[in-house]
């Protein structure tokens, strides 16, 4: 079981960069790492995905070290609207089965 | 941008009743999923579906649950005899390729309340 471990919560202030790290010691060779954002009473929303090194898109960056046992989601200059729960997912041993961890609740303060 | 749509947004039912939750995945997607989230808890995997059959299921997905793709557009989750502990948000998701490398696109869920 490709279990993920994240901090339960983080606080930040508007305009700061936030880095959320996820541990996934048992990641399989072919698995990608995917991060989702969830607001209350909404479905999770895809943020970014990567396999190794660094990936950047218009909302975030994802850093993955060479051993791939962890990954770090970086949110530049957060705003109040970034207050949400952030989940990292890796594929599981099954063909098509993905487990969410407990997620990190990010609280952005003014 | 195409999206996954779920109906109804809120369903209230009595214990022991059957419910069917409906989803319309993104049209060119091939892989379909159901997840649930009990209030205040994490998102839990229920089942994945590909090529008109179940690919994977979790231990939560017991004989009381079933999924179906009755036509080319809908994907349904049926709970045969609801229990109080089935009260949760149920999310449908779809993806367009090999599950491991394709992001899941989620709907905004159906809130099921069992009384």
Boltz contact constraints between the chains, C-beta under 6 A:
constraints:
  - contact:
      token1: [A, 31]
      token2: [B, 100]
      max_distance: 6.0
  - contact:
      token1: [A, 32]
      token2: [B, 101]
      max_distance: 6.0
  - contact:
      token1: [A, 34]
      token2: [B, 103]
      max_distance: 6.0
  - contact:
      token1: [A, 42]
      token2: [B, 108]
      max_distance: 6.0
  - contact:
      token1: [A, 43]
      token2: [B, 91]
      max_distance: 6.0
  - contact:
      token1: [A, 43]
      token2: [B, 106]
      max_distance: 6.0
  - contact:
      token1: [A, 43]
      token2: [B, 107]
      max_distance: 6.0
  - contact:
      token1: [A, 43]
      token2: [B, 108]
      max_distance: 6.0
  - contact:
      token1: [A, 43]
      token2: [B, 109]
      max_distance: 6.0
  - contact:
      token1: [A, 44]
      token2: [B, 106]
      max_distance: 6.0
  - contact:
      token1: [A, 46]
      token2: [B, 103]
      max_distance: 6.0
  - contact:
      token1: [A, 49]
      token2: [B, 103]
      max_distance: 6.0
  - contact:
      token1: [A, 91]
      token2: [B, 100]
      max_distance: 6.0
  - contact:
      token1: [A, 94]
      token2: [B, 56]
      max_distance: 6.0
  - contact:
      token1: [A, 95]
      token2: [B, 55]
      max_distance: 6.0
  - contact:
      token1: [A, 96]
      token2: [B, 48]
      max_distance: 6.0
  - contact:
      token1: [A, 96]
      token2: [B, 55]
      max_distance: 6.0
  - contact:
      token1: [A, 96]
      token2: [B, 56]
      max_distance: 6.0
  - contact:
      token1: [A, 96]
      token2: [B, 99]
      max_distance: 6.0
  - contact:
      token1: [A, 97]
      token2: [B, 56]
      max_distance: 6.0
  - contact:
      token1: [A, 99]
      token2: [B, 45]
      max_distance: 6.0
  - contact:
      token1: [A, 100]
      token2: [B, 42]
      max_distance: 6.0
  - contact:
      token1: [A, 100]
      token2: [B, 43]
      max_distance: 6.0
  - contact:
      token1: [A, 102]
      token2: [B, 42]
      max_distance: 6.0
